[in-house]
Amino acid sequence: MRNPIRIGVIGGSGVYNIEALAAVQEINLDTPFGKPSDAYITGTLDGIRVAFLARHGRGHRVTPTELHARANIHGFKQLGVKYLISITAVGSLRQDYAPLDIVIPDQLFDRTRHRESEYTFFGDGLVAHVSFADPFCLDLNAILYQAARTVGATAHNGGTLVVIEGPAFSTKAESRINRQLGCDLVGMTAIPEAKLAREAEMGYAAIAMVTDYDAWHETHEVVTADMVVQNLLKNAETGKQILRAALPIADAQLRDCVCLHALENAIVTNPAVIPPATRAKLDLLVGKYLPPT
């Protein structure tokens, strides 16, 4: 892109726009992986250029399983995004992570089942294995936590987010087992989104907004869609305040990190045998690492 946008924001349930954006433009993109969830909304927030995408589409039209996660991430890559902030609703699996709290998770546990086609950009004759031990960008995580504390949110630094298939919420048994596994939060969209962001060499982090105690808690109601929506309405403004506080720090401090070089030693396929169609499809991601044909 001629004038790249370094910071992207992907809004989950309840976050379908950023009202404070100025000089707004809508950009519809095509990708080799289909259409993204919606148009990208670009603009400036306090003078900083940002690209925003409603993960489920405006009006919330797309289930977690139906998401074209590869297209969404590829579109951000086309716009020049280096750092991607997810605003996401989660359930809590811990007593001390209460509804309306903010968590900046640092680990992921994958329990999805039907997202094989969206798990990776690679295949079709080109194999790459990225490091994913730390699935979130630690530099961006630190900035988001600092911003959350600055705006007065009840914020927690770190936690394991288990990602379930959805769209139904957990059974009580599933919720209790996820707690026994050591998970702290439950959501439906960070996988494969975080993996794809790593493959696209973006720093990815999440502002996780706690809406409920999932289904494990003996003295709280089990999670319902209405409960999630009501707490999201209360929490969405906090999430946007954190974003606004984080952007100037991120813009000033984030210049490089290991996430931006994730493919440097990850491609294992001999360039001479990569099919031309696959090479062309993935050129935006791998072109700088492959010799000219």
N, C-alpha and C positions, 0 to 999 in steps of 0.2 A: 504494500500500500504506500502511496506517495507521501502521505502525512499520517504515519502510524499513531495509534492510540495505545499507550502502554498499559493502562489499567482497565480491566473489564469487571463487570458485576453481573452475576446471574442470580435472579430473584426467584425464590421458591414460592410455596403456597402463601398467598396474602400479600406478596410483594411483586406487583405487576408493573410498577413504574417508579421513577424517582422524580417527584414533583419539582424539586429545586433545580433541575437541570436547565441551563440556558443554552441558547443557540442550538436548539434541538433539530436533529435530522433523523429520518427513518431510512434505514438501509436494508433492502431485501437482497439476500445473497443466495447463490446456488453453490453447492459443494459437491465433490465426488461421492459423497455419502448421503445425498438427499437434501431435503430442505430443513433448515433449522426450525425450531419451535415457533418462531415469530420473526418479525423484522427486528433488527438491532436498532436501538435508540442511542444515538450518539449526541454528545453535547459537552458543556463544561459545568463543573460543580466547583464553585469558588475559584474559578480560573484554571482548573485542572481538567483536561480532556478525559472523558469516560465513555465506554461503550457498555450498554445495558441490554440484557436479554431476559424476557420472562420465560423461565424454564418450561413451564407448562402451557405457555401461550397466554395472551391476554384473554381473560374470561375463564381460564383454567380448563383447557380442552383436552389435555394429553395426560394419560396415566403414567406413573413411573416406568412401567414395563414398555410402554409405547414410545418413550422418548427417543428421538434421534440424537443420542448423545454425541456421536462422532460428528454429525453435521454441526451441532451447536458449538463444539470446541473448535472444529475446523474454521467455522465462520469467525470466531474470535481471533484465530491465527491469521486469517486473511486481513483483518483490521489492524494487525500489528501488536496485539495484546501480549504482554510479557507476564503480567501478574493478574490472576483471576480470583475475585472474592465471591464466594457463594454465601447467600443469605438463605438459611434453611430452617424449617420447623423440625423439631425433634421431640421425642418422648424421653423422659428421664428414667433411668434404672437405678438411681441412687436417691436416698432420702435427702441428702444435702444439696442436690441439684434440683431445685424446686421450680414449679411452673412460674413463668415470667423471668427466670434467670437467663443469663447469657453464658454459653460455654464456647471456648475456642478449642475444639478437639485436636488431638495430635496423633491419634491412631484410628485405623479402620479395621473392621472384621466383616468379611463378605459372606452373607447368607442368601444372596440372590440365586435364582434358578433358571430364568428364561431370558437372559440378555446376551447370549452367545454371540449374536451378530454384531453387537455393539461393544464388545469387550476390548477390542484393540483395533488400531489402524492397520496393523500388519497382517501378513498372510499373502496368499496368491503369489508366492515366489520370493517374498522378501521377509526375512525373519529378524526381529530385534527384541532384545531382552533388557528392559530398563530396570534400574534399581528402584525399589518401591518400599524399602524398609521404613522410611519416614514418608508417609503418603502425603503429608501436608508440608508446605513451605515453612520452615521454622522461622525464617526471617520475617515473613509476612504474618505468621501467627503472633509473634512478639508485638508487632505494631498494632494488630487488632485488639489484643488483650490490653495494651496500654491505652488505646482509644476507648475501650469499654469502661475502664476504670475512670478515665477522664470525664466521661459524660455522666458518671454516677450510677452506672448499671451494676447490679449484683452479678459479678462476672467470675468465672472459674477458668483457670488456665490449664488446659489439658483434659483428656478423657478419650476413651475408646468408643467410637461410634459404630455400632453394628448396623449393617444395611440389609434390610429384608426386601422381599419381592414386592409386597403389596398387591393390589391397592387396599386389601383388608388389613386392619390392624392385627397385632399379635393376639394369640390365645394366652390365657393365664399361664399355661404350661410353657409356652415359648418364651414369654416374658421372664418367668422365673429361671429358666435354663440360661437365657442370655445373661442374667445377673450372675448366675453361678460360673459362667465362662469368664467373668471379669469385665464385661462390657458396662459402660456407663450411660450410653445414650442409644436410642434407636431411631433410624430414619429410613428413607426409601430411595434416595437419589445420588448419594456421594459416590457410589459405585454404579457404573464404570466412569463417572465423570472425572474423578480424581486421577484414575489411571490414564485416561486419555489426555488430560492436561499435562501429565508427566511426559507422555510420549510426544506431545506437541511442544515440549520444553517451555512450559509455563510454570511459574510459582503459583500454587493453588492453596487457598485457605478458606475456612468457613466461619461465619458468624452463626452459631447454632442457637436458635431461640427455643427454649423449653416451653412446651405448651401443656404437658400432662405427665402423669406417672405411668404411662402405658397401661398394663393390665395387672401388674404384680402387687400393687399396694393394697393392703387389707382395709385401710380406713379412708381411701380416696376412691371416687368414682372411676370406673374403667374408661379408657379414652373413647371419645366419640368424635365424629366429624364436626359437630356443632361446638364441642369443647375446644377443639383445635382452632377453629375459625375465631371464636370469641377471644381466646388468648392471643392469637395472632394479631387481631385488631389492636389489642393493647400493646403488643410487643413490637409491631412493625415500625412504629415511629422510633423506638429505641434502637432498632437495627439500623435505621437510616441515619440516626445521630452518630452512631459508632462509625458508620461508613464515612460520614462527613468529617469526623475528627481524624480518621485514619488516613484519608486520601493525601493531605499535604505532607504527612510524615512519610508515607510510602513513596510519593512522588519525589521527595527530596533525598531519601535514604536508599531506596532500592535501585541499585544499578546492575548488580550481578549476584548470582547465587548458583548453587550446584544444580538447581532445577532447570536452569536455562541451558545446561549442557548435558542433559540426560541421555541424548542419543550419541554422544561423542564416541563412546566405546561400546555401544549397545548393538550395533548392526553386525550380524554374524554371517550374512549371506555374501558370497563372492559377487561383487558388482557385475562381473562379466556374465552371470547367469540370471540376473534379475530381468523378468519379462518387461519389455518396453512399456506395455500398458500399465503395469503396476508401478513402474518407475515414474511414469507421467502422473499417475493418480496421487502418488505420495511426494511429488517433487517439492511442494511447499514445506514438508516436514524434513525430508532427507536430502534434498538437492545439494546442500552445501557440504555434505559428507561423502558424496559419490563423485568419482572422476567423470569428466565429460565423455559422452558417448561418441 
